[in-house]
């Protein structure tokens, strides 16, 4: 016979797992652009779709809002956060700076355990590239560069770069789409070159490699957008 005190714990655990399921599925759909930017997210409809109450749906939407993937409008409706491509030049400027600064700082300040973490994330990225796993690439790429930032020892750089990488996940999805998810080996090799330069404490090479890595990402995304291959995607909230 189940003790009375066990029931609330079971309910809490079930509710938490339900919110996690909804969060993960919506997050994947948003990052994959299967749910287009600007699309409405109706609590009632999502509750019916997932066969759960509105409580775990709300919890999932709160988490997605914290990730910057959904937005609550003044009328309290929730939509998938639009991608404002008019802000891309400013975003790219900040991103490029952080690639340079964090890679340079890692060359100066890293410890041996930092290299272990960086190499582990690079191995995960390389494996995701081999599998053509776009979400795996996005996650591992983010963790690779965050590990480099952490090796630099400046928590402000790490926090800013992490935020930029997280905000740019859907942009990075477009980047991988431009290769039809067949990312050239060149980009795995660029990561490897960064690791080698960091391990060698080659400060100038690290800053140069960081700048070049950012430049090719920016160029590829700009080219992809210019070819108008994102038709049907709302670029900004109007």
C-alpha positions in Angstrom: 0.0 0.0 0.0 1.4 3.4 -1.0 2.0 5.8 1.9 0.0 9.1 1.7 3.3 11.1 1.6 4.4 9.4 -1.6 1.5 10.7 -3.8 2.6 14.4 -3.9 6.1 13.4 -4.8 4.8 11.2 -7.6 2.6 14.0 -8.9 5.4 16.5 -8.8 7.8 14.1 -10.6 5.2 13.4 -13.3 4.4 17.1 -13.8 8.1 17.9 -14.1 8.7 15.1 -16.6 5.7 16.3 -18.7 7.0 19.9 -18.8 10.4 18.5 -19.8 8.9 16.5 -22.6 6.9 19.5 -24.0 9.9 21.8 -23.6 12.3 19.4 -25.5 9.9 18.7 -28.4 9.0 22.4 -28.9 12.6 23.5 -28.5 13.7 21.0 -31.2 10.9 22.1 -33.5 11.7 25.8 -33.0 15.5 25.3 -33.5 14.9 23.2 -36.6 12.6 26.0 -37.9 9.8 23.4 -38.2 7.8 25.9 -36.2 8.3 29.2 -38.0 9.4 32.4 -36.3 6.3 34.4 -35.3 4.0 31.3 -35.1 1.4 31.4 -32.3 1.7 28.9 -29.5 -1.7 28.3 -28.0 -1.8 26.8 -24.6 -5.1 25.0 -25.1 -4.0 23.6 -28.5 -0.6 22.4 -27.1 -2.4 20.9 -24.1 -4.5 18.8 -26.5 -1.6 18.0 -28.8 0.5 16.6 -25.9 -2.4 15.1 -24.0 -1.4 17.0 -20.8 -2.9 19.8 -18.7 -2.1 23.4 -19.3 0.3 23.6 -16.3 3.2 21.7 -17.9 2.6 23.6 -21.1 3.0 26.9 -19.2 6.1 25.6 -17.5 7.6 24.6 -20.8 6.8 28.0 -22.4 8.4 29.8 -19.4 11.6 27.8 -20.0 11.5 28.5 -23.8 11.0 32.2 -23.0 14.2 32.1 -20.8 16.0 30.6 -23.8 14.8 33.5 -25.9 12.9 31.2 -28.2 9.4 32.4 -27.5 7.9 35.8 -26.7 4.8 36.8 -24.7 3.0 39.7 -26.4 1.2 42.5 -24.5 -2.1 40.7 -25.1 -0.6 37.7 -23.2 -0.5 35.5 -26.4 2.7 33.6 -26.9 4.6 33.3 -30.2 7.8 31.8 -31.4 10.4 34.6 -31.2 10.8 36.3 -34.6 14.3 36.4 -36.1 15.1 40.1 -36.8 17.6 39.9 -39.6 17.9 43.7 -39.5 20.0 43.3 -36.3 22.3 40.7 -37.8 25.2 43.2 -38.6 25.3 44.2 -34.9 25.0 40.6 -33.8 27.8 39.5 -36.1 30.1 42.3 -34.8 29.6 41.2 -31.2 30.0 37.5 -32.1 33.2 38.1 -34.1 34.7 40.1 -31.2 34.0 37.3 -28.8 35.5 34.6 -31.0 38.7 36.6 -31.1 38.8 37.6 -27.4 37.9 34.2 -25.9 40.2 32.2 -28.1 43.1 34.6 -27.3 42.3 34.5 -23.6 42.3 30.7 -23.6 45.8 30.7 -25.1 47.0 32.8 -22.2 45.2 31.4 -19.2 44.2 27.8 -19.9 45.0 24.9 -17.6 45.5 21.3 -18.6 42.0 20.4 -17.4 40.6 23.1 -19.7 42.2 21.4 -22.7 40.6 18.1 -21.8 37.1 19.8 -21.7 37.8 21.6 -25.0 38.9 18.5 -26.8 36.0 16.5 -25.4 33.5 19.0 -26.9 35.5 19.1 -30.2 35.2 15.3 -30.4 31.4 15.6 -29.9 31.2 18.2 -32.6 33.2 16.1 -35.1 31.0 13.1 -34.4 27.8 15.2 -35.0 29.2 16.4 -38.3 29.9 12.8 -39.3 26.2 11.9 -38.4 24.9 15.1 -40.2 23.1 15.8 -36.9 22.3 19.5 -37.2 21.1 19.9 -33.6 24.0 17.9 -32.3 26.4 20.2 -34.3 24.7 23.3 -32.9 24.9 22.0 -29.3 28.4 20.7 -29.5 29.7 23.9 -31.3 28.1 26.0 -28.6 29.7 23.9 -25.8 33.1 23.9 -27.6 33.3 27.7 -27.7 31.9 28.0 -24.2 34.6 25.7 -23.0 37.2 27.9 -24.7 35.7 31.0 -23.1 35.8 29.3 -19.7 39.4 28.4 -20.2 40.1 32.2 -20.6 39.1 32.7 -17.0 36.9 35.8 -17.5 33.4 35.1 -16.4 32.1 38.3 -18.1 33.4 37.1 -21.5 32.0 33.6 -20.9 28.5 35.0 -20.0 28.4 37.3 -23.0 29.6 34.7 -25.5 27.3 32.0 -24.1 24.3 34.4 -24.5 25.4 35.3 -28.1 25.8 31.6 -29.0 22.4 30.7 -27.5 20.7 33.6 -29.2 22.2 32.5 -32.5 21.1 28.9 -32.5 18.4 29.4 -35.2 20.9 31.5 -37.3 23.3 28.6 -37.0 20.6 26.3 -38.1 20.4 28.3 -41.3 24.1 28.1 -41.6 24.1 24.3 -41.5 21.1 24.3 -43.9 23.2 26.2 -46.4 25.4 23.0 -46.6 22.3 20.7 -46.5 23.7 19.6 -43.1 26.8 18.2 -44.9 29.2 20.4 -43.1 32.6 20.4 -44.9 35.5 18.8 -43.0 37.2 22.3 -43.3 35.1 23.5 -40.3 36.0 20.6 -38.1 39.7 21.3 -39.0 39.3 25.0 -38.0 38.2 23.9 -34.6 41.2 21.5 -34.4 43.5 24.4 -35.4 42.1 26.5 -32.6 42.8 23.7 -30.1 46.3 23.3 -31.3 47.0 27.0 -31.1 45.5 27.3 -27.6 47.6 24.3 -26.3 50.7 26.0 -27.8 49.8 29.3 -26.1 50.1 31.0 -29.5 48.2 34.1 -28.7 48.4 35.8 -32.2 47.4 32.6 -34.0 44.4 32.1 -31.6 43.1 35.6 -32.3 43.6 35.2 -36.0 41.9 31.8 -36.1 39.0 33.1 -34.1 38.5 36.0 -36.5 38.8 33.8 -39.6 36.4 31.3 -38.1 33.8 34.0 -37.4 34.3 35.6 -40.8 33.5 32.4 -42.8 30.4 31.8 -40.7 29.2 35.4 -41.3 30.0 35.2 -45.0 28.1 31.9 -45.4 25.0 33.1 -43.6 24.9 36.3 -45.5 25.2 34.4 -48.8 22.5 32.0 -47.8 20.1 34.8 -46.9 20.9 36.7 -50.1 19.9 33.7 -52.1 16.4 34.0 -50.6 16.3 30.4 -49.6 14.4 31.3 -46.4 11.1 32.3 -48.2 8.1 31.9 -46.0 10.0 32.5 -42.8 9.0 35.7 -41.0 12.2 37.6 -40.5 10.9 40.1 -38.1 7.8 40.9 -36.1 5.7 43.4 -37.9 
